[in-house]
Amino acid sequence: MPKVYTFMFWVSISLVVLSVVAVGMFGLRLGVDFEGGSVLELDSTSRPEASQVQGVLQNIIGDIEISPTGETGFIIRAHELNETQHQTVISTLNSAFPSSKLVEKKFDSVGPVLGSELKQRSIIAIFLVLFAVIIYIAFVFRKLGRTTSSWAMGFAAIVALIHDVVIPVGVFALLGHFYGIEITGVFVAAALTILGFSVSDTVVIFDRVRENILRRGHKGDFGAVVHQSVMQTLARSLNNTFAVLLSLFAIYFFGGESIKYFSLALIIGIFLGAYSSIFVASPLLAWWTVRHQGS
């Protein structure tokens, strides 16, 4: 295969390593969905100072965290609040800042047990998807003769999928540390969407590899077959990816605050899905097969 595959493969390894280091150093800033607690989002005509809000609520609900959102809104994070405490917070703030004309936009409250259960189920869901993908690919591409193994295709696809999830997680670890961006259940939905999109790109390339081997009787270096298959499907993959990215950029820049980082995760993951199908899954399949043929 051309040397560009080797170069880009090592770039991918570097990005994955940096992502793992970022998660190890900074951790993930988990949202209320996973950690438990309450989130209250308010909008106003003139946003009060965070220190003023904290001083008003300190004696009512204890330690809180306040972060601005948009031009006039702010988000209050606290321990799990019941409905009585929720209404007390609203009335207290309205009394303390009447000129701000506060309007409640969102209130979520999740207990720690439910948050922990959601965290476990999210991890299980991602691993089940990965397991299902390798079984699906091994079954669909089972008739490849002696040229390569369908399990090699499954292994290459799984490595690409892990690559596509680990890097966005690393990015969000940095965003959480420097900008306070949290990982919520919406991020898990984005991760599962990324897995589905990425594997579809990989399957398109692998299907063309199978076609070149079985139907067209392609003979010669297997790496050349894989490279030819990538080039034959490249325009389709890029056009499909760019069309999706245009929609996601529109959502990111013009959509609401609640789906902004959902779209950002998808932008990163879907770009990586197209990239990894070409520069991770394809060379891995070629190198695995060549090594197996040589042994």
Buried (B, 14 or more C-beta within 10 A) or exposed (E): BEEEBEEBBEEBEEBBEBBBEBBEEBEBBBBBBBBBBBBBBBBBEEBBEBEEBBEBBEEBBEEBEBBEBEEBBBBBBBBBBEEEBBEBBBEBBBEBBEEBEBEBBEBEBBEEEBBBEBBEEBEEBBEEBBEEBBEBBBEBBEEBEEBBBBBBBBBBBBBBBBBBBBBBBBBBBBBBBEEEBBBBBBBBBBBBBBBEBBBEBBBBBBBBBBEBBEEEEBEEEBBBBBBBBBEBBBEEBEEBBEEBBEEBEEBBEEEEEEBBBBBBBBBBBBBBBBBBBBBBBBBBBBBBBBEEEEE
